[in-house]
């Protein structure tokens, strides 16, 4: 079989910038057409009007926003929270709980990623015990048993790597200690709290396989490990330990903020950082065409500097097929009176395959979001 090679030539036409996202020709708006979610081929087009300057939108594929606070997903088990967005490679859920789980759960469909939006408490799993707080990511390997004991009302964004595992991104020439040092990853401990929860009472394990639930009953607590070894374990990372890549003279693409990688999607974290100081550099995310990936953003904390009327806990969903970027007011403010730093924290999920929305997501959709790019 012949080796495939993309068509890559240094081509240009008309007016353009020598450097992407910097020194745009007067009166133009830059749009990036990129492949493979900022990792592949790209072209930069310089438009006379903002690529998001639409006035009407018909059809099912459109920008969407959801208020997860209205989903009412309070449940004693994560399996009580219906998937909000899903495809063959992932399921995205919002789950809330207030009291200690009286059973264990196990995901036999793939690794589970928990992002703690609100709350605090204790997590017990096969590998031991660790506390959690807001802003924590917890990666639970496929097949691991676990349960939570909240000390505060807890809201969780759950992202399943269906049939796959979570890995760390390749940092390339930046080295393994860039963005976050592996030493920032915390592991559970076989501490006094873990030993104290071991008992001889009846415990149930509710596990999910191929989307169906089964229950195993034990006459003892199966979280009874006396020790373990190996190179697989649950791990925890807080966004406060992430030190984002930034450049004073260039707005780096979202891919620079990748935190976890699965085979068909990536999870990125946008954290507070200095804003570009070079006068010619873009100060907000650049307009780009969603041509290969669906993009989901969960807004955790802060002032979301590229969006209007987006509150903490909301989710935006931009399916592939159309250009998107900052709202007009945010773009104008950034170019005319730029701030010196961001204070937003958001989780982005970029999926290579199209996501399906659940009825629960439809029920809490802000149908006017598609028109939020219209200048008023």
NUBANU-248877 format. One line per 8 residues: number of its first residue (from 1); for each residue x, y negated, z of C-alpha. Coordinates in pm, 1 decimal, always signed. Layout:
BEGIN
NUM = X:Y:Z | ... .
//
This chain:
BEGIN
1 = +0.0:+0.0:+0.0 | +129.1:-344.5:-90.9 | +220.1:-574.5:+195.6 | -33.9:-856.8:+236.5 | +91.3:-1211.7:+253.5 | -127.0:-1520.8:+297.4 | -117.1:-1804.1:+47.4 | +103.6:-2062.5:+217.5 .
9 = +240.9:-2354.8:+20.0 | +330.3:-2706.1:+142.8 | +41.4:-2874.9:-36.8 | -103.4:-3225.6:+7.6 | -327.0:-3472.3:-173.6 | -436.3:-3829.8:-114.7 | -379.0:-3998.3:+222.6 | -273.9:-3783.5:+513.1 .
17 = -67.1:-3778.5:+829.9 | +276.0:-3620.9:+834.5 | +200.6:-3483.0:+1182.0 | -128.5:-3315.0:+1271.0 | -332.8:-3496.0:+1539.0 | -113.5:-3805.6:+1524.5 | -102.0:-4136.0:+1333.5 | -423.3:-4081.3:+1140.4 .
25 = -460.5:-4296.6:+826.9 | -665.5:-4607.0:+902.2 | -1039.5:-4549.8:+884.2 | -1018.4:-4170.3:+876.5 | -1121.6:-3882.3:+1099.5 | -904.8:-3570.6:+1099.7 | -1063.5:-3224.9:+1080.4 | -863.4:-2906.1:+1116.1 .
33 = -971.4:-2603.8:+915.1 | -791.5:-2324.9:+1094.7 | -785.6:-1948.8:+1078.3 | -763.3:-1698.9:+1362.7 | -844.6:-1949.4:+1635.6 | -550.0:-2189.0:+1593.0 | -302.6:-1903.8:+1539.3 | -327.3:-1871.3:+1158.9 .
41 = -323.9:-2084.4:+846.0 | -453.1:-2439.3:+873.8 | -542.8:-2740.1:+661.2 | -604.0:-3093.1:+784.6 | -859.4:-3306.3:+603.9 | -898.1:-3680.2:+654.0 | -1261.2:-3788.9:+629.3 | -1418.6:-4132.7:+603.6 .
49 = -1689.3:-4026.7:+849.5 | -1681.3:-3815.6:+1163.7 | -1736.8:-3448.2:+1069.0 | -2004.6:-3431.2:+1340.0 | -2205.5:-3722.7:+1199.9 | -2515.8:-3520.3:+1117.5 | -2866.8:-3658.8:+1162.9 | -3071.6:-3337.3:+1143.2 .
57 = -3015.0:-2964.5:+1184.6 | -3234.4:-2676.1:+1070.4 | -3168.2:-2306.3:+1123.5 | -3055.6:-2080.3:+1407.6 | -2679.4:-2146.1:+1394.5 | -2624.5:-2470.1:+1582.7 | -2437.4:-2606.4:+1884.4 | -2610.2:-2499.2:+2204.4 .
65 = -2591.7:-2587.5:+2571.9 | -2727.7:-2395.6:+2870.9 | -2786.4:-2498.7:+3230.9 | -2683.3:-2187.7:+3423.0 | -2818.4:-2338.4:+3745.6 | -3167.1:-2270.6:+3612.6 | -3107.5:-1904.2:+3533.2 | -3206.5:-1784.3:+3883.6 .
73 = -2965.0:-1491.4:+3877.1 | -2947.3:-1437.1:+4254.7 | -2899.4:-1061.4:+4289.6 | -2749.0:-811.9:+4531.3 | -2554.8:-653.1:+4245.1 | -2375.2:-794.8:+3939.3 | -2578.9:-553.7:+3728.7 | -2886.1:-751.2:+3831.8 .
81 = -2761.3:-1046.1:+3623.5 | -2853.9:-1009.1:+3257.5 | -2585.5:-1084.7:+2997.8 | -2615.0:-1441.8:+2870.9 | -2395.8:-1397.2:+2560.5 | -2260.6:-1069.5:+2428.5 | -2113.9:-872.7:+2139.3 | -1944.5:-534.8:+2104.4 .
89 = -1627.7:-670.5:+2270.2 | -1761.0:-869.5:+2564.5 | -2052.9:-955.8:+2790.1 | -2078.5:-1294.9:+2962.9 | -2296.8:-1313.7:+3275.4 | -2373.8:-1565.0:+3549.9 | -2425.1:-1401.4:+3888.5 | -2511.9:-1550.7:+4228.3 .
97 = -2523.5:-1386.1:+4568.4 | -2551.8:-1497.6:+4928.8 | -2519.6:-1183.0:+5140.9 | -2275.3:-895.1:+5163.5 | -2321.9:-621.9:+4904.1 | -2449.2:-302.3:+5068.3 | -2309.4:-84.3:+4790.7 | -2009.2:-56.9:+4560.6 .
105 = -2005.8:-117.5:+4186.0 | -1785.5:+13.0:+3908.0 | -1765.7:-98.1:+3545.5 | -1689.5:+202.8:+3326.8 | -1731.5:-3.9:+3007.9 | -1423.0:-224.6:+3039.9 | -1213.4:-455.3:+3255.7 | -1413.0:-717.5:+3446.7 .
113 = -1305.1:-1079.0:+3493.9 | -1470.0:-1277.7:+3773.9 | -1436.4:-1656.4:+3780.8 | -1557.4:-1797.8:+4112.3 | -1747.7:-2116.0:+4029.2 | -1872.7:-2178.9:+4383.9 | -1831.4:-2008.5:+4716.1 | -1586.9:-1812.1:+4927.1 .
121 = -1566.9:-1472.6:+5090.8 | -1397.8:-1135.8:+5089.0 | -1344.8:-883.1:+4811.5 | -1286.6:-514.4:+4882.6 | -1178.1:-276.6:+4607.1 | -983.2:+47.0:+4552.0 | -656.3:-142.9:+4595.3 | -742.0:-316.3:+4921.5 .
129 = -880.6:-647.4:+5044.3 | -834.3:-1010.7:+4944.8 | -1017.7:-1333.2:+5013.3 | -1163.4:-1539.2:+4731.4 | -1251.3:-1907.0:+4690.6 | -1380.5:-2142.2:+4423.2 | -1158.6:-2154.9:+4115.6 | -1026.8:-1799.7:+4152.4 .
137 = -1000.5:-1559.7:+3861.5 | -1016.4:-1195.1:+3970.5 | -927.8:-924.5:+3717.0 | -1070.8:-582.7:+3806.8 | -942.1:-288.9:+3600.1 | -1194.0:-69.0:+3425.1 | -1320.8:+197.0:+3665.2 | -1224.4:+14.7:+3984.9 .
145 = -1479.5:+22.3:+4267.6 | -1546.8:-307.9:+4443.7 | -1786.5:-516.6:+4649.5 | -1809.2:-873.2:+4783.4 | -1885.7:-1014.8:+5128.7 | -1959.9:-1387.0:+5076.3 | -1905.8:-1630.9:+5361.3 | -2063.9:-1900.2:+5140.2 .
153 = -2321.0:-1887.0:+4862.0 | -2123.3:-1759.5:+4564.3 | -2172.5:-1828.5:+4192.3 | -1963.6:-1625.8:+3949.1 | -1895.0:-1633.6:+3576.6 | -1836.3:-1269.8:+3472.1 | -1659.0:-1181.6:+3145.8 | -1631.9:-814.9:+3050.3 .
161 = -1361.2:-686.8:+2814.9 | -1579.1:-410.5:+2670.8 | -1373.6:-100.7:+2593.0 | -1054.7:-302.4:+2638.8 | -811.7:-440.6:+2894.9 | -700.9:-787.9:+2999.2 | -341.4:-882.8:+2932.2 | -127.7:-1195.0:+2970.7 .
169 = -54.4:-1401.4:+2659.0 | +288.1:-1406.8:+2498.2 | +451.4:-1735.3:+2598.6 | +710.2:-1710.4:+2321.7 | +1001.3:-1951.5:+2351.6 | +847.0:-2108.6:+2664.0 | +935.6:-1796.9:+2862.5 | +742.1:-1582.0:+3107.2 .
177 = +725.7:-1848.8:+3378.6 | +546.5:-2114.7:+3174.1 | +185.7:-2215.5:+3243.3 | +184.4:-1995.6:+3553.5 | +459.4:-1789.2:+3709.1 | +366.4:-1420.2:+3751.7 | +447.6:-1474.4:+4119.3 | +124.2:-1676.6:+4136.6 .
185 = -75.5:-1358.2:+4077.5 | -200.4:-1216.2:+4407.2 | -281.1:-850.9:+4480.4 | -516.8:-695.1:+4735.1 | -367.9:-574.4:+5062.5 | -429.4:-259.9:+5265.6 | -465.1:-485.2:+5569.1 | -660.6:-464.5:+5893.2 .
193 = -977.2:-595.5:+5725.1 | -958.7:-319.3:+5464.4 | -902.7:-47.8:+5722.9 | -1182.5:-182.0:+5944.1 | -1443.1:-149.2:+5666.9 | -1373.2:+222.3:+5620.8 | -1648.2:+425.5:+5786.5 | -1835.7:+754.8:+5765.8 .
201 = -2171.5:+604.7:+5672.3 | -2366.4:+673.9:+5352.2 | -2243.4:+457.5:+5062.5 | -2366.5:+430.0:+4706.9 | -2161.3:+343.2:+4397.8 | -2362.3:+196.3:+4111.0 | -2164.1:+217.0:+3790.0 | -2230.0:+93.9:+3439.6 .
209 = -2144.5:+301.5:+3133.6 | -2263.6:+212.8:+2782.7 | -2489.4:-44.3:+2944.7 | -2675.0:+216.0:+3154.5 | -2660.2:+246.1:+3532.5 | -2593.4:+558.8:+3737.4 | -2561.8:+596.0:+4114.3 | -2327.6:+820.8:+4310.7 .
217 = -2394.8:+873.5:+4683.2 | -2116.0:+953.2:+4931.3 | -2141.3:+1043.7:+5302.9 | -1848.1:+807.2:+5364.8 | -1707.4:+478.9:+5230.1 | -1506.4:+575.6:+4918.7 | -1288.4:+265.7:+4964.9 | -1076.9:+480.5:+5195.5 .
225 = -731.7:+450.5:+5037.3 | -439.4:+501.3:+5272.1 | -194.3:+386.2:+5007.0 | -135.9:+359.1:+4632.9 | +135.5:+300.0:+4372.4 | +156.7:+229.2:+4000.2 | +160.7:-59.1:+3753.7 | -215.3:-127.9:+3740.3 .
233 = -399.1:-325.5:+4005.7 | -664.5:-588.7:+4063.6 | -509.3:-937.8:+4052.9 | -619.3:-1289.3:+4146.9 | -517.7:-1626.3:+4000.8 | -651.4:-1969.7:+4095.1 | -665.2:-2249.4:+3837.6 | -478.3:-2469.2:+4085.4 .
241 = -170.4:-2252.7:+4022.0 | -185.5:-2314.5:+3645.0 | +50.6:-2580.3:+3509.9 | -81.3:-2663.4:+3163.3 | +132.3:-2718.5:+2857.7 | +121.9:-3082.9:+2751.9 | +299.0:-3324.0:+2521.3 | +316.5:-3699.9:+2550.0 .
249 = +317.9:-3734.9:+2170.9 | +89.5:-3455.8:+2045.8 | -248.3:-3310.2:+2148.9 | -174.8:-2939.7:+2184.4 | -438.4:-2693.1:+2053.9 | -666.4:-2499.5:+2292.0 | -463.6:-2183.1:+2228.4 | -181.1:-2336.6:+2434.8 .
257 = -407.4:-2301.2:+2738.4 | -467.0:-1925.4:+2700.2 | -481.6:-1750.3:+3038.2 | -594.1:-1393.5:+2955.0 | -608.1:-1200.8:+2629.1 | -819.4:-906.1:+2516.5 | -815.9:-747.8:+2171.2 | -1112.1:-945.7:+2027.5 .
265 = -1127.3:-1257.4:+2244.1 | -921.1:-1488.7:+2461.2 | -992.3:-1672.8:+2787.4 | -839.5:-2020.6:+2822.1 | -832.8:-2259.7:+3117.6 | -841.5:-2637.0:+3080.4 | -691.5:-2795.1:+3392.2 | -614.1:-3153.1:+3498.8 .
273 = -313.9:-3289.6:+3309.2 | -160.3:-3618.0:+3190.4 | -317.7:-3754.7:+2873.3 | -98.3:-3818.4:+2570.2 | +79.1:-4153.2:+2602.8 | +204.6:-4200.8:+2247.4 | -7.4:-4474.2:+2080.8 | -56.3:-4268.7:+1765.4 .
281 = -149.3:-3937.1:+1928.9 | -509.1:-3820.4:+1965.0 | -626.6:-3841.5:+2326.1 | -922.4:-3603.6:+2294.2 | -968.7:-3259.8:+2132.4 | -945.9:-3291.4:+1755.5 | -1237.8:-3219.3:+1522.5 | -1208.1:-2866.0:+1394.4 .
289 = -1407.7:-2612.5:+1197.8 | -1523.2:-2301.7:+1380.5 | -1461.7:-2059.8:+1094.2 | -1335.4:-1738.4:+1255.4 | -1426.6:-1758.6:+1624.4 | -1733.4:-1831.8:+1835.5 | -1647.9:-2073.5:+2116.8 | -1798.1:-2073.4:+2466.3 .
297 = -1709.2:-2333.4:+2730.3 | -1801.7:-2307.2:+3098.2 | -1772.7:-2639.7:+3280.5 | -1646.4:-2583.5:+3635.3 | -1532.8:-2912.3:+3789.2 | -1457.5:-3274.6:+3714.3 | -1539.7:-3528.2:+3445.4 | -1554.6:-3359.8:+3105.5 .
305 = -1383.4:-3626.4:+2902.6 | -1483.6:-3507.8:+2552.8 | -1854.0:-3453.4:+2631.9 | -2152.4:-3668.2:+2732.9 | -2420.8:-3550.7:+2978.1 | -2249.5:-3220.7:+3059.4 | -2269.8:-3123.0:+3426.2 | -2079.5:-2874.4:+3637.9 .
313 = -2202.3:-2518.9:+3582.8 | -2324.7:-2580.1:+3228.7 | -2222.8:-2368.6:+2928.9 | -2183.5:-2483.5:+2568.9 | -2184.8:-2238.7:+2280.0 | -2052.2:-2332.2:+1934.8 | -2096.5:-2042.4:+1690.7 | -1860.6:-2021.8:+1394.9 .
321 = -1957.0:-2185.4:+1068.4 | -1953.4:-2561.7:+1129.5 | -1717.3:-2838.2:+1249.5 | -1735.9:-2976.0:+1600.9 | -1538.5:-3198.0:+1832.6 | -1571.6:-3480.8:+2085.6 | -1888.6:-3680.6:+2126.2 | -1876.5:-4027.6:+1963.8 .
329 = -1863.7:-4224.9:+2290.8 | -1583.7:-4005.1:+2424.9 | -1384.3:-4036.3:+2102.2 | -1421.4:-4414.2:+2092.7 | -1335.9:-4459.8:+2459.2 | -1028.5:-4242.0:+2429.4 | -891.6:-4434.5:+2133.3 | -973.0:-4784.6:+2262.5 .
337 = -915.8:-4753.4:+2635.9 | -744.6:-4423.2:+2707.2 | -721.9:-4281.7:+3056.5 | -389.1:-4164.9:+3189.2 | -499.0:-3816.3:+3297.2 | -786.0:-3569.5:+3282.0 | -958.0:-3424.2:+3586.4 | -1168.3:-3154.6:+3421.1 .
345 = -1156.5:-2780.8:+3485.9 | -1325.2:-2559.8:+3225.9 | -1308.7:-2198.8:+3111.9 | -1315.9:-2128.2:+2737.4 | -1399.5:-1791.4:+2582.6 | -1316.8:-1763.3:+2210.5 | -1452.0:-1447.5:+2046.6 | -1351.0:-1308.1:+1708.1 .
353 = -1696.3:-1150.9:+1663.0 | -2033.2:-1326.6:+1665.7 | -2208.1:-1353.1:+2001.3 | -2576.8:-1279.3:+2056.0 | -2783.9:-1488.3:+2296.3 | -3013.9:-1326.2:+2548.5 | -3370.1:-1433.6:+2621.3 | -3243.0:-1562.9:+2956.5 .
361 = -3002.8:-1797.4:+2777.3 | -3274.5:-1918.9:+2541.1 | -3492.9:-2001.1:+2841.4 | -3240.2:-2249.3:+2986.6 | -3117.2:-2402.1:+2659.3 | -3105.1:-2777.9:+2613.7 | -3255.8:-2794.0:+2263.9 | -3147.7:-3157.4:+2220.1 .
369 = -2777.2:-3079.8:+2258.1 | -2731.6:-3048.0:+1880.6 | -2825.5:-3417.7:+1848.7 | -2584.8:-3538.6:+2118.0 | -2328.9:-3629.3:+1848.0 | -2562.2:-3892.0:+1698.2 | -2432.1:-4238.7:+1780.8 | -2679.1:-4453.8:+1971.5 .
//
